Amino acid sequence: AAVQNGYDLVVMGDVVREEAERQHLEPSPENIGKIMLELRQKEGKAVVAKRCIPKIAKTERHKVVVDGIRSLSEVEEFKKHFEEFVLLAVHASPETRFRRLYNRQRSDDPKSWEIFHARDVRELGVGLGEAIAMAEYIVVNEERAEIVKRKVRETLGKVEEKWMK
């Protein structure tokens, strides 16, 4: 929805997948989770956000959606660099997220409920819940894709109106 509305997209998970590639590791759910935790342990809780900042700076448009924020540390890092940063959480129930990830079948998507649950626990452990709680806007993602995309477009419109004032 964001790209169709004139936004560039930066996906934080790409940073972790790039690190897996750099380390010559298969981008399995287990490896991606391990790398995510190792990066944060070695380089700080905001490491993925810090690695995204040059990607954001290189975007062609002045409107960017960052997909995949997992912690308040990342939110704070983005706020330090981008004064107009707004946090929008798009959230779905665990069952819905598992079904969608399972059906997407990307190499790092969970292949079982147990793997999915371990991923959820890991992400909650790095602060995902706190980040969602601090969002200025929340879109519930339980409906068909076109309905959720419409809700996201409407929310982005509200954000733009706020910043145009």
Backbone as a chain_set.jsonl record, in Angstrom:
{"seq": "AAVQNGYDLVVMGDVVREEAERQHLEPSPENIGKIMLELRQKEGKAVVAKRCIPKIAKTERHKVVVDGIRSLSEVEEFKKHFEEFVLLAVHASPETRFRRLYNRQRSDDPKSWEIFHARDVRELGVGLGEAIAMAEYIVVNEERAEIVKRKVRETLGKVEEKWMK", "coords": {"N": [[0.83, -1.195, 0.0], [1.959, 1.212, 0.756], [4.009, 1.716, -1.125], [2.545, 2.003, -3.483], [1.411, 4.405, -2.874], [3.327, 6.301, -3.24], [5.539, 6.074, -1.589], [8.864, 5.152, -0.632], [10.265, 1.975, 0.221], [11.846, 0.461, 2.916], [13.116, -2.436, 4.19], [13.608, -3.809, 7.228], [14.27, -6.429, 7.914], [15.721, -7.227, 5.712], [18.293, -6.36, 6.234], [19.16, -8.178, 8.16], [18.948, -10.544, 6.694], [20.856, -9.964, 4.728], [23.126, -9.984, 6.318], [23.174, -12.676, 7.021], [23.739, -13.753, 4.526], [26.269, -12.6, 4.122], [27.668, -13.976, 6.057], [27.618, -16.429, 4.949], [25.46, -18.127, 5.522], [22.535, -20.134, 5.477], [19.385, -18.623, 4.94], [17.514, -19.481, 7.05], [14.699, -19.805, 9.334], [15.744, -20.249, 11.92], [18.49, -19.487, 11.693], [18.229, -16.782, 10.928], [16.93, -15.72, 13.167], [18.901, -16.194, 15.113], [21.032, -14.633, 14.13], [19.837, -12.093, 14.258], [19.656, -11.727, 17.049], [22.385, -11.969, 17.775], [23.567, -9.792, 16.389], [22.358, -7.635, 17.747], [23.38, -8.086, 20.289], [26.152, -7.769, 19.917], [26.43, -5.246, 18.631], [24.613, -3.501, 19.686], [21.223, -2.586, 20.65], [19.923, -1.106, 18.7], [21.049, -1.72, 16.269], [20.09, -2.75, 13.774], [18.385, -0.752, 12.881], [20.271, 1.323, 12.682], [21.801, 0.342, 10.567], [19.951, 0.561, 8.589], [19.626, 3.253, 8.136], [21.488, 4.484, 6.226], [20.39, 3.299, 3.93], [17.865, 4.43, 3.875], [18.574, 7.08, 3.513], [19.47, 6.963, 0.908], [17.196, 6.706, -0.613], [14.917, 7.665, -3.221], [12.646, 9.19, -2.936], [11.048, 11.479, -0.654], [9.512, 10.354, 1.174], [9.259, 7.636, 3.218], [8.632, 4.294, 4.081], [9.383, 2.218, 6.716], [9.73, -1.091, 7.206], [9.354, -3.497, 9.686], [10.228, -2.81, 12.292], [11.386, -3.621, 15.512], [11.861, -2.875, 18.136], [11.897, -0.465, 20.886], [14.337, 0.816, 21.012], [15.12, 0.889, 18.356], [13.105, 2.535, 17.341], [13.722, 4.913, 18.724], [16.248, 5.406, 17.616], [15.616, 5.95, 14.928], [14.053, 8.24, 15.347], [15.997, 10.014, 16.233], [17.359, 10.55, 13.895], [15.488, 11.289, 12.003], [13.347, 13.756, 11.999], [10.651, 13.891, 11.389], [9.634, 11.389, 11.862], [7.221, 8.867, 12.212], [5.489, 6.416, 13.99], [3.818, 3.67, 12.871], [1.93, 0.956, 13.591], [1.199, -2.183, 12.275], [-0.805, -4.718, 12.965], [-1.499, -8.154, 13.587], [-3.269, -11.084, 14.726], [-1.619, -13.882, 16.369], [-2.337, -16.34, 15.099], [-3.241, -15.52, 12.556], [-0.93, -14.245, 11.563], [0.874, -16.415, 11.531], [-0.355, -18.135, 9.632], [-0.232, -16.539, 7.311], [2.552, -16.106, 7.005], [3.418, -18.752, 6.76], [2.137, -19.49, 4.395], [3.355, -17.704, 2.634], [5.966, -18.614, 2.289], [8.724, -17.814, 2.233], [12.267, -18.251, 2.52], [13.077, -17.813, 5.174], [10.751, -17.948, 6.599], [8.556, -19.337, 9.086], [8.15, -22.868, 9.312], [6.552, -24.366, 10.873], [4.17, -24.317, 13.606], [5.522, -24.333, 16.043], [8.072, -23.32, 15.426], [7.295, -20.81, 14.56], [6.179, -19.8, 16.951], [8.465, -19.722, 18.579], [9.867, -17.746, 17.227], [8.143, -15.563, 17.655], [8.345, -15.303, 20.468], [11.07, -14.664, 20.666], [11.116, -12.205, 19.254], [9.384, -10.665, 20.813], [10.961, -10.619, 23.034], [13.029, -8.873, 22.312], [11.735, -6.508, 22.325], [9.437, -5.941, 20.795], [6.702, -5.777, 21.558], [6.637, -3.473, 23.2], [7.325, -1.542, 21.32], [5.102, -1.643, 19.592], [3.161, -0.803, 21.404], [3.846, 1.872, 21.675], [3.176, 3.05, 19.302], [1.999, 5.661, 17.193], [-0.098, 5.315, 15.526], [-2.267, 2.567, 14.853], [-2.996, -0.18, 12.858], [-5.288, -2.699, 12.449], [-4.729, -5.899, 11.309], [-6.422, -8.053, 10.239], [-8.104, -8.593, 8.208], [-9.021, -9.089, 4.704], [-6.408, -8.594, 2.298], [-6.74, -6.344, 0.565], [-8.469, -4.703, 2.007], [-7.013, -4.113, 4.312], [-4.853, -2.809, 3.119], [-6.18, -0.544, 2.186], [-6.869, 0.627, 4.644], [-4.296, 1.183, 5.601], [-3.437, 3.019, 3.645], [-5.283, 5.087, 4.162], [-4.506, 5.762, 6.756], [-1.85, 6.585, 6.325], [-2.454, 8.818, 4.828], [-3.611, 10.432, 6.832], [-1.349, 10.844, 8.401], [0.252, 12.291, 6.616], [-1.357, 14.578, 6.293], [-1.187, 15.648, 8.859], [1.534, 16.358, 8.934], [1.64, 18.246, 6.97], [0.519, 20.488, 7.962]], "CA": [[0.0, 0.0, 0.0], [2.808, 2.393, 0.87], [4.722, 1.943, -2.384], [1.564, 2.525, -4.432], [1.088, 5.772, -2.464], [4.461, 7.188, -3.441], [6.561, 5.895, -0.559], [9.898, 4.139, -0.789], [10.162, 0.953, 1.252], [13.071, -0.123, 3.45], [12.715, -3.588, 4.999], [14.66, -4.054, 8.216], [14.674, -7.828, 7.831], [16.734, -7.374, 4.66], [19.601, -6.17, 6.871], [19.51, -9.44, 8.812], [19.18, -11.522, 5.627], [22.15, -9.612, 4.128], [24.161, -10.459, 7.246], [23.223, -14.135, 6.853], [24.457, -13.987, 3.265], [27.667, -12.237, 4.35], [28.251, -15.053, 6.859], [27.425, -17.668, 4.184], [24.488, -18.961, 6.228], [21.214, -20.263, 4.867], [18.445, -17.737, 5.644], [16.448, -20.258, 7.687], [14.155, -19.084, 10.494], [16.657, -20.376, 13.051], [19.674, -18.656, 11.454], [17.841, -15.366, 10.943], [16.709, -15.37, 14.568], [20.2, -16.199, 15.792], [21.775, -13.458, 13.66], [19.174, -10.911, 14.81], [20.065, -11.596, 18.451], [23.836, -11.741, 17.826], [23.832, -8.41, 15.98], [21.965, -6.75, 18.843], [24.297, -8.302, 21.405], [27.483, -7.253, 19.577], [26.468, -3.859, 18.158], [23.597, -2.692, 20.352], [19.825, -2.886, 20.354], [19.444, -0.355, 17.532], [21.956, -2.002, 15.152], [19.398, -2.93, 12.492], [17.955, 0.596, 12.49], [21.471, 2.058, 12.254], [22.185, -0.15, 9.238], [18.925, 0.987, 7.626], [19.672, 4.703, 7.921], [22.054, 4.804, 4.904], [19.44, 2.867, 2.899], [16.815, 5.449, 3.844], [19.183, 8.286, 2.944], [19.643, 6.768, -0.536], [15.919, 6.592, -1.318], [14.677, 8.76, -4.156], [11.521, 10.013, -2.485], [11.217, 11.996, 0.705], [8.564, 9.623, 2.012], [9.78, 6.277, 3.343], [8.06, 3.381, 5.065], [10.342, 1.235, 7.209], [9.006, -2.296, 7.6], [10.058, -4.464, 10.517], [10.748, -2.318, 13.569], [11.211, -4.64, 16.543], [12.134, -2.427, 19.506], [11.911, 0.97, 21.159], [15.675, 1.321, 20.674], [15.094, 1.198, 16.92], [12.246, 3.72, 17.204], [14.505, 6.059, 19.193], [17.31, 5.66, 16.635], [15.008, 6.632, 13.781], [13.628, 9.585, 15.766], [17.206, 10.848, 16.301], [17.811, 10.893, 12.548], [14.395, 11.763, 11.151], [12.469, 14.538, 12.87], [9.245, 13.653, 11.047], [9.363, 9.964, 12.037], [5.94, 8.492, 12.821], [5.407, 4.965, 14.13], [2.543, 3.039, 12.529], [1.988, -0.497, 13.797], [0.202, -3.004, 11.585], [-0.743, -5.89, 13.838], [-2.46, -9.25, 13.403], [-3.197, -12.128, 15.749], [-0.615, -14.906, 16.067], [-2.846, -17.319, 14.13], [-3.251, -14.887, 11.232], [0.455, -14.047, 11.128], [1.45, -17.721, 11.196], [-0.936, -18.605, 8.37], [0.295, -15.73, 6.206], [3.98, -16.404, 6.833], [3.521, -20.133, 6.276], [1.718, -19.493, 2.988], [4.297, -16.916, 1.839], [7.041, -19.571, 2.026], [10.074, -17.291, 2.054], [13.185, -19.204, 3.165], [13.172, -17.602, 6.617], [9.424, -18.041, 7.208], [8.413, -20.556, 9.898], [7.522, -24.021, 8.65], [5.664, -25.009, 11.841], [3.695, -23.44, 14.679], [6.559, -24.273, 17.067], [9.099, -22.385, 14.948], [6.656, -19.492, 14.597], [6.061, -19.377, 18.349], [9.82, -19.369, 19.032], [10.157, -16.449, 16.607], [7.355, -14.57, 18.389], [8.953, -15.126, 21.79], [12.342, -13.971, 20.433], [10.846, -10.817, 18.878], [8.858, -9.995, 22.004], [12.108, -10.456, 23.923], [13.839, -7.707, 21.938], [10.963, -5.289, 22.569], [8.391, -5.68, 19.805], [5.464, -5.354, 22.221], [6.784, -2.079, 23.621], [7.282, -0.7, 20.119], [3.697, -1.576, 19.164], [2.439, 0.002, 22.392], [4.195, 3.284, 21.508], [2.804, 3.515, 17.96], [1.031, 6.754, 17.102], [-1.234, 4.766, 14.778], [-2.286, 1.108, 14.772], [-3.946, -0.765, 11.907], [-5.523, -4.116, 12.725], [-4.485, -6.604, 10.054], [-7.121, -9.341, 10.294], [-9.027, -8.705, 7.079], [-8.411, -9.329, 3.391], [-5.293, -7.686, 2.0], [-7.166, -5.066, -0.029], [-9.075, -3.883, 3.065], [-5.915, -3.632, 5.158], [-4.116, -1.821, 2.324], [-6.979, 0.688, 2.207], [-6.699, 1.208, 5.981], [-2.939, 1.736, 5.671], [-3.444, 4.235, 2.812], [-6.013, 6.12, 4.905], [-3.673, 6.173, 7.886], [-0.746, 7.373, 5.769], [-3.049, 10.111, 4.482], [-3.719, 11.2, 8.085], [0.013, 11.226, 8.785], [0.673, 13.362, 5.71], [-2.123, 15.784, 6.647], [-0.605, 16.167, 10.101], [2.831, 16.972, 8.666], [1.484, 19.364, 6.033], [0.013, 21.659, 8.713]], "C": [[0.868, 1.25, 0.0], [3.49, 2.726, -0.449], [3.775, 2.528, -3.43], [1.174, 3.965, -4.099], [2.284, 6.709, -2.546], [5.533, 7.124, -2.366], [7.626, 4.919, -1.048], [9.77, 3.186, 0.386], [11.551, 0.455, 1.629], [12.633, -1.217, 4.415], [13.862, -3.945, 5.944], [15.152, -5.494, 8.189], [15.704, -8.076, 6.748], [18.139, -7.22, 5.233], [20.07, -7.483, 7.495], [19.771, -10.513, 7.755], [20.51, -11.243, 4.915], [23.302, -10.09, 5.012], [24.295, -11.975, 7.158], [24.008, -14.483, 5.588], [25.95, -13.697, 3.437], [28.394, -13.336, 5.13], [28.126, -16.42, 6.177], [26.524, -18.657, 4.918], [23.184, -19.0, 5.453], [20.247, -19.36, 5.643], [17.242, -18.501, 6.21], [15.89, -19.458, 8.861], [15.115, -19.109, 11.691], [17.877, -19.469, 12.887], [19.346, -17.17, 11.513], [17.62, -14.907, 12.379], [18.006, -15.257, 15.345], [21.005, -14.954, 15.415], [21.175, -12.183, 14.239], [19.634, -10.675, 16.251], [21.556, -11.293, 18.578], [24.193, -10.307, 17.445], [23.518, -7.446, 17.113], [22.922, -6.871, 20.03], [25.653, -7.644, 21.141], [27.491, -5.749, 19.314], [25.385, -2.968, 18.761], [22.196, -2.95, 19.827], [19.3, -2.202, 19.095], [20.245, -0.654, 16.266], [21.229, -2.099, 13.813], [18.903, -1.575, 11.987], [19.149, 1.398, 11.974], [21.907, 1.63, 10.857], [21.161, 0.242, 8.173], [19.041, 2.466, 7.271], [20.342, 5.071, 6.599], [21.121, 4.396, 3.757], [18.324, 3.903, 2.748], [17.35, 6.708, 3.175], [19.324, 8.191, 1.428], [18.324, 6.711, -1.304], [15.678, 7.837, -2.16], [13.58, 9.706, -3.688], [11.818, 10.521, -1.078], [10.254, 11.329, 1.674], [8.996, 8.162, 2.02], [8.989, 5.523, 4.4], [9.156, 2.385, 5.416], [9.535, 0.077, 7.77], [9.89, -3.124, 8.525], [10.679, -3.948, 11.795], [10.41, -3.335, 14.652], [11.414, -4.134, 17.965], [12.055, -0.911, 19.632], [13.27, 1.577, 20.847], [15.746, 1.704, 19.201], [14.244, 2.435, 16.662], [13.041, 4.966, 17.589], [15.619, 6.415, 18.213], [16.752, 6.4, 15.424], [14.591, 8.053, 14.149], [14.817, 10.534, 15.87], [17.592, 11.368, 14.92], [16.735, 11.532, 11.678], [13.339, 12.437, 12.017], [10.99, 14.257, 12.604], [8.852, 12.182, 11.165], [8.029, 9.757, 12.755], [5.881, 6.971, 12.854], [3.977, 4.497, 13.893], [2.721, 1.544, 12.712], [0.868, -1.142, 12.997], [0.274, -4.356, 12.274], [-1.859, -6.882, 13.541], [-2.267, -10.262, 14.528], [-2.114, -13.142, 15.385], [-1.097, -15.907, 15.012], [-2.815, -16.762, 12.706], [-1.83, -14.715, 10.71], [1.1, -15.368, 10.739], [0.944, -18.197, 9.84], [-0.344, -17.84, 7.181], [1.772, -16.013, 5.954], [4.186, -17.799, 6.264], [3.185, -20.197, 4.787], [2.674, -18.715, 2.091], [5.487, -17.77, 1.422], [8.372, -18.94, 1.612], [11.002, -18.182, 2.875], [13.269, -19.029, 4.676], [11.814, -17.602, 7.315], [9.29, -19.351, 7.975], [7.65, -21.649, 9.161], [6.577, -24.768, 9.591], [5.243, -23.982, 12.885], [4.784, -23.272, 15.74], [7.657, -23.28, 16.681], [8.551, -20.964, 14.97], [6.61, -18.963, 16.028], [7.428, -18.967, 18.905], [10.228, -18.009, 18.473], [9.423, -15.338, 17.349], [7.979, -14.264, 19.747], [10.253, -14.332, 21.666], [12.086, -12.489, 20.136], [10.237, -10.03, 20.033], [9.992, -9.717, 22.988], [12.991, -9.273, 23.577], [13.04, -6.414, 22.019], [9.86, -4.978, 21.588], [7.103, -5.169, 20.447], [5.505, -3.903, 22.652], [6.724, -1.133, 22.425], [5.846, -0.551, 19.628], [2.913, -0.67, 20.107], [2.696, 1.496, 22.218], [3.791, 3.852, 20.144], [1.79, 4.652, 18.038], [-0.244, 6.299, 16.404], [-1.117, 3.245, 14.777], [-3.362, 0.697, 13.777], [-4.063, -2.244, 12.253], [-5.535, -4.85, 11.391], [-5.116, -8.001, 10.079], [-8.016, -9.574, 9.078], [-8.272, -9.007, 5.787], [-7.396, -8.225, 3.079], [-5.765, -6.342, 1.465], [-7.799, -4.138, 1.008], [-7.982, -3.293, 3.955], [-5.098, -2.582, 4.407], [-4.861, -0.491, 2.294], [-6.818, 1.389, 3.556], [-5.318, 1.848, 6.128], [-2.864, 3.024, 4.855], [-4.13, 5.379, 3.548], [-5.175, 6.653, 6.064], [-2.49, 7.002, 7.407], [-1.238, 8.753, 5.348], [-3.183, 11.006, 5.706], [-2.35, 11.695, 8.534], [0.481, 12.39, 7.919], [-0.052, 14.661, 6.02], [-1.532, 16.445, 7.88], [0.694, 16.914, 9.812], [2.744, 18.143, 7.701], [1.046, 20.637, 6.756], [1.137, 22.519, 9.212]], "O": [[0.554, 2.231, -0.674], [3.543, 3.89, -0.847], [4.148, 3.435, -4.174], [0.657, 4.673, -4.963], [2.254, 7.801, -1.977], [6.351, 8.037, -2.253], [7.33, 3.979, -1.786], [9.228, 3.549, 1.429], [12.337, 0.074, 0.763], [11.87, -0.961, 5.347], [14.945, -4.333, 5.506], [16.334, -5.747, 8.42], [16.482, -9.025, 6.839], [19.073, -7.875, 4.77], [21.238, -7.854, 7.372], [20.703, -11.305, 7.893], [21.216, -12.179, 4.54], [24.329, -10.544, 4.509], [25.406, -12.504, 7.215], [24.836, -15.394, 5.588], [26.793, -14.455, 2.958], [29.575, -13.596, 4.902], [28.484, -17.443, 6.76], [26.784, -19.86, 4.937], [22.782, -18.008, 4.845], [20.283, -19.335, 6.873], [16.094, -18.198, 5.882], [16.542, -18.528, 9.336], [15.274, -18.107, 12.387], [18.26, -18.764, 13.821], [20.104, -16.387, 12.087], [18.07, -13.828, 12.765], [18.187, -14.334, 16.14], [21.589, -14.301, 16.28], [21.906, -11.289, 14.665], [19.962, -9.549, 16.624], [21.952, -10.46, 19.392], [25.024, -9.677, 18.1], [24.307, -6.55, 17.412], [23.233, -5.88, 20.691], [26.233, -7.032, 22.037], [28.423, -5.049, 19.712], [25.259, -1.804, 18.382], [22.006, -3.458, 18.722], [18.335, -2.672, 18.492], [20.134, 0.081, 15.285], [21.718, -1.573, 12.813], [18.994, -1.287, 10.793], [19.05, 2.073, 10.949], [22.333, 2.46, 10.054], [21.478, 0.252, 6.984], [18.591, 2.88, 6.202], [19.803, 5.918, 5.886], [21.069, 5.072, 2.73], [17.894, 4.212, 1.636], [16.661, 7.329, 2.366], [19.302, 9.209, 0.736], [18.337, 6.672, -2.534], [16.174, 8.92, -1.85], [13.596, 10.893, -4.015], [12.732, 10.04, -0.408], [10.187, 11.692, 2.848], [9.088, 7.526, 0.971], [8.712, 6.048, 5.478], [9.777, 1.787, 4.538], [8.749, 0.251, 8.701], [11.038, -3.42, 8.193], [11.578, -4.59, 12.339], [9.293, -3.848, 14.707], [11.168, -4.875, 18.916], [12.132, -0.176, 18.648], [13.346, 2.741, 20.455], [16.352, 2.713, 18.839], [14.616, 3.289, 15.858], [13.033, 5.96, 16.862], [15.905, 7.593, 18.001], [17.35, 7.366, 14.952], [14.758, 8.973, 13.348], [14.672, 11.732, 15.624], [18.088, 12.486, 14.786], [17.048, 12.239, 10.72], [12.542, 11.774, 12.68], [10.167, 14.376, 13.511], [7.828, 11.776, 10.615], [7.751, 10.392, 13.773], [6.188, 6.313, 11.861], [3.053, 4.874, 14.614], [3.568, 0.931, 12.062], [-0.277, -0.693, 13.043], [1.283, -5.057, 12.184], [-3.002, -6.504, 13.281], [-1.231, -10.284, 15.192], [-1.733, -13.248, 14.219], [-0.332, -16.278, 14.122], [-2.412, -17.452, 11.769], [-1.555, -15.005, 9.545], [1.798, -15.442, 9.727], [1.734, -18.616, 8.994], [0.002, -18.44, 6.163], [2.191, -16.143, 4.804], [5.028, -18.002, 5.39], [3.866, -20.875, 4.017], [2.797, -19.029, 0.907], [5.963, -17.648, 0.293], [9.067, -19.467, 0.743], [10.556, -18.809, 3.836], [13.511, -20.001, 5.392], [11.735, -17.288, 8.503], [9.849, -20.368, 7.563], [6.651, -21.397, 8.487], [5.882, -25.692, 9.169], [5.862, -22.928, 13.034], [4.951, -22.179, 16.281], [8.114, -22.496, 17.513], [9.252, -20.026, 15.351], [6.961, -17.811, 16.282], [7.532, -17.973, 19.624], [10.862, -17.213, 19.167], [10.005, -14.294, 17.641], [8.121, -13.101, 20.126], [10.511, -13.432, 22.465], [12.753, -11.619, 20.695], [10.544, -8.852, 20.21], [9.984, -8.704, 23.688], [13.643, -8.717, 24.461], [13.592, -5.334, 21.807], [9.383, -3.844, 21.549], [6.482, -4.236, 19.938], [4.524, -3.177, 22.491], [6.142, -0.052, 22.509], [5.42, 0.553, 19.286], [2.096, 0.136, 19.663], [1.845, 2.308, 22.581], [4.045, 5.024, 19.869], [0.852, 4.617, 18.835], [-1.327, 6.827, 16.655], [-0.016, 2.698, 14.709], [-4.498, 1.167, 13.844], [-3.06, -2.952, 12.339], [-6.255, -4.474, 10.466], [-4.417, -9.006, 9.953], [-8.615, -10.64, 8.941], [-7.051, -9.159, 5.781], [-7.52, -7.088, 3.535], [-5.243, -5.303, 1.868], [-7.678, -2.918, 0.901], [-8.026, -2.114, 4.305], [-4.695, -1.577, 4.991], [-4.241, 0.57, 2.368], [-6.649, 2.607, 3.606], [-5.185, 2.925, 6.71], [-2.295, 4.015, 5.313], [-3.63, 6.504, 3.563], [-5.144, 7.858, 6.315], [-2.161, 8.018, 8.02], [-0.52, 9.743, 5.493], [-2.903, 12.202, 5.635], [-2.211, 12.829, 8.991], [1.04, 13.362, 8.426], [0.558, 15.73, 6.014], [-1.395, 17.667, 7.931], [0.935, 17.981, 10.377], [3.671, 18.949, 7.619], [1.188, 21.738, 6.222], [0.894, 23.538, 9.858]]}, "num_chains": 1, "name": "protein.A"}
